[in-house]
Amino acid sequence: MSTTPDHVTVLGLGNLGRALAETFLRHGHPTTVWNRDAAKADALVAAGATVAPSAAEAIAAGDLVIVALLDSTVARQVLATAAAAVAGRSLVNVTSGGPEDARALAAWAAEHGAQYLHGAVYAVPQTIGTTESSISYSGSETVHQRSQSRLDLLGKGTFLGADAGLASSYDVAILAGMYGMIGGFLHATAMAATAGVRATELTPMLLSWLADAFPALSTFASEIDSGDYTDGESSLAMNQAGLATIIRASQELGVPAGTLLPIKDLIDRQIADGHGAASLARAVESFRNDA
Ligand SMILES: NC(=O)c1ccc[n+]([C@@H]2O[C@H](COP(=O)([O-])OP(=O)(O)OC[C@H]3O[C@@H](n4cnc5c(N)ncnc54)[C@H](OP(=O)(O)O)[C@@H]3O)[C@@H](O)[C@H]2O)c1
């Protein structure tokens, strides 16, 4: 089937896929959609989309195929049903997954004559198509360049490199950082609650302190990259003592300190190796020792 150069296909009309398709339609791009539950296409069809009866027929309609499915297993399953249709297509997969999932799909795409670009979405469906949305891409630079005008409609795009897994490598690392912070936040609110302090009372002060503390991460990052941990302004020994106090206080308040114990372990192991005067950033070496 011939396609027009501005045609887009979206596979998967969950919360994200619908927002992506709506954005393309809003900007006048002919858009073909497919979803397992076809009823989710109704509003898009009313807005001008064409619904395809199968993933293969949807892929045949658009040179640029956006994949927004539940997880990489589902993405593989759905694409496998359309393997004969993907040759010559640009697959842009924004389904969350690990780096190896993205590399495996890129290899699958290459075997079937398609080009593959992976996208990590930093947005919620409501912000897709606004300046609050950003998407990091890696994989085929050709696809990124050829499709950039359409992809940029979704949010600020950044191309990271040719390794299809790179965008996911960044993504899972960034999300690990985020969940660590959320774990700390939840722990903090549980501790404050034992004194009758509401989460909404604590949070402005916590945010203020975090804003003051965030610049230290850039200093730590330079230390980690250089391997020079000799600036012990925030030393492992000092942090070990501080953390021990917080853990003991938490336990005395009846709040389990489970979010803090792994951090203490990383620090303790470096101190046991004789690095108590080194920067807190040296605790990252405990991960490396485990590798
Ligand atoms: N939503 C966000 O804010 C956001 C942000 C960044 C990244 N992401 C990632 O984007 C992807 C999609 O997210 P979402 O929010 O759109 O998820 P969602 O609302 O749960 O939608 C899941 C999609 O996967 C389809 N699906 C599930 N199981 C399937 C199967 N066995 N066969 C065929 N289709 C199947 C669903 O089809 P049915 O409608 O038929 O069930 C639906 O289209 C996820 O990997 C998510 O992590 C989401």
PDBQT file of the ligand as one rigid body, heavy atoms in Angstrom, charges set to zero:
ROOT
HETATM    1  N1  LIG A 301       1.008   6.973  30.334  1.00  0.00    +0.000 N 
HETATM    2  C1  LIG A 301       2.151   7.586  30.589  1.00  0.00    +0.000 C 
HETATM    3  O1  LIG A 301       2.197   8.597  31.284  1.00  0.00    +0.000 OA
HETATM    4  C2  LIG A 301       3.431   7.039  30.010  1.00  0.00    +0.000 A 
HETATM    5  C3  LIG A 301       4.594   7.844  30.050  1.00  0.00    +0.000 A 
HETATM    6  C4  LIG A 301       5.789   7.323  29.553  1.00  0.00    +0.000 A 
HETATM    7  C5  LIG A 301       5.819   6.052  29.026  1.00  0.00    +0.000 A 
HETATM    8  N2  LIG A 301       4.686   5.289  29.012  1.00  0.00    +0.000 N 
HETATM    9  C6  LIG A 301       4.773   3.938  28.462  1.00  0.00    +0.000 C 
HETATM   10  O2  LIG A 301       3.987   3.847  27.285  1.00  0.00    +0.000 OA
HETATM   11  C7  LIG A 301       3.410   2.547  27.191  1.00  0.00    +0.000 C 
HETATM   12  C8  LIG A 301       1.896   2.696  27.047  1.00  0.00    +0.000 C 
HETATM   13  O3  LIG A 301       1.423   3.385  28.203  1.00  0.00    +0.000 OA
HETATM   14  P1  LIG A 301      -0.131   3.691  28.405  1.00  0.00    +0.000 P 
HETATM   15  O4  LIG A 301      -0.210   4.671  29.531  1.00  0.00    +0.000 OA
HETATM   16  O5  LIG A 301      -0.755   4.021  27.098  1.00  0.00    +0.000 OA
HETATM   17  O6  LIG A 301      -0.651   2.253  28.899  1.00  0.00    +0.000 OA
HETATM   18  P2  LIG A 301      -2.148   1.725  28.952  1.00  0.00    +0.000 P 
HETATM   19  O7  LIG A 301      -3.095   2.883  29.022  1.00  0.00    +0.000 OA
HETATM   20  O8  LIG A 301      -2.197   0.687  29.996  1.00  0.00    +0.000 OA
HETATM   21  O9  LIG A 301      -2.348   1.045  27.512  1.00  0.00    +0.000 OA
HETATM   22  C9  LIG A 301      -1.799  -0.221  27.241  1.00  0.00    +0.000 C 
HETATM   23  C10 LIG A 301      -1.944  -0.507  25.776  1.00  0.00    +0.000 C 
HETATM   24  O10 LIG A 301      -1.404  -1.816  25.520  1.00  0.00    +0.000 OA
HETATM   25  C11 LIG A 301      -2.434  -2.615  24.912  1.00  0.00    +0.000 C 
HETATM   26  N3  LIG A 301      -2.285  -4.003  25.308  1.00  0.00    +0.000 N 
HETATM   27  C12 LIG A 301      -2.120  -4.499  26.545  1.00  0.00    +0.000 A 
HETATM   28  N4  LIG A 301      -2.000  -5.841  26.513  1.00  0.00    +0.000 NA
HETATM   29  C13 LIG A 301      -2.109  -6.194  25.203  1.00  0.00    +0.000 A 
HETATM   30  C14 LIG A 301      -2.054  -7.416  24.525  1.00  0.00    +0.000 A 
HETATM   31  N5  LIG A 301      -1.846  -8.589  25.156  1.00  0.00    +0.000 N 
HETATM   32  N6  LIG A 301      -2.204  -7.409  23.171  1.00  0.00    +0.000 NA
HETATM   33  C15 LIG A 301      -2.401  -6.240  22.499  1.00  0.00    +0.000 A 
HETATM   34  N7  LIG A 301      -2.453  -5.028  23.098  1.00  0.00    +0.000 NA
HETATM   35  C16 LIG A 301      -2.308  -5.016  24.436  1.00  0.00    +0.000 A 
HETATM   36  C17 LIG A 301      -3.731  -2.017  25.381  1.00  0.00    +0.000 C 
HETATM   37  O11 LIG A 301      -4.772  -2.439  24.541  1.00  0.00    +0.000 OA
HETATM   38  P3  LIG A 301      -6.302  -2.533  25.075  1.00  0.00    +0.000 P 
HETATM   39  O12 LIG A 301      -6.805  -1.126  25.063  1.00  0.00    +0.000 OA
HETATM   40  O13 LIG A 301      -6.954  -3.427  24.104  1.00  0.00    +0.000 OA
HETATM   41  O14 LIG A 301      -6.220  -3.102  26.482  1.00  0.00    +0.000 OA
HETATM   42  C18 LIG A 301      -3.395  -0.534  25.278  1.00  0.00    +0.000 C 
HETATM   43  O15 LIG A 301      -3.428  -0.130  23.926  1.00  0.00    +0.000 OA
HETATM   44  C19 LIG A 301       3.832   1.779  28.450  1.00  0.00    +0.000 C 
HETATM   45  O16 LIG A 301       4.960   0.985  28.148  1.00  0.00    +0.000 OA
HETATM   46  C20 LIG A 301       4.192   2.895  29.413  1.00  0.00    +0.000 C 
HETATM   47  O17 LIG A 301       5.140   2.493  30.379  1.00  0.00    +0.000 OA
HETATM   48  C21 LIG A 301       3.504   5.760  29.478  1.00  0.00    +0.000 A 
ENDROOT
TORSDOF 0
